[in-house]
């Protein structure tokens, strides 16, 4: 497990795509999006890279940590800040 970097972004997005299709427990969703939800993956990639570069003292920062084997992301932890009033907090998990 290590911090994700700029060079990992394509593999992180590919992991996100796989992860979004996975079912949750007893058929429930494991994330807040329906399996057929359409994402603009290029825009998502830009947003993720931008949030990775923000200092944690600025609104909208994020950091991703990934589990990688043979150049494939197998798991992740994504920490992010949502808005200025919560700079002292990090949301864990949701994409």
Secondary structure, 3 states (H helix, E strand, C coil): CEECCHHHHHHHHHHHHHHHHCECHHHCECCCCCCCCCCCHHHHHHHHHHHHHCCCCCCCCEEEEEEEECCEEEEEEEEECCCHHHCCCCEECCC
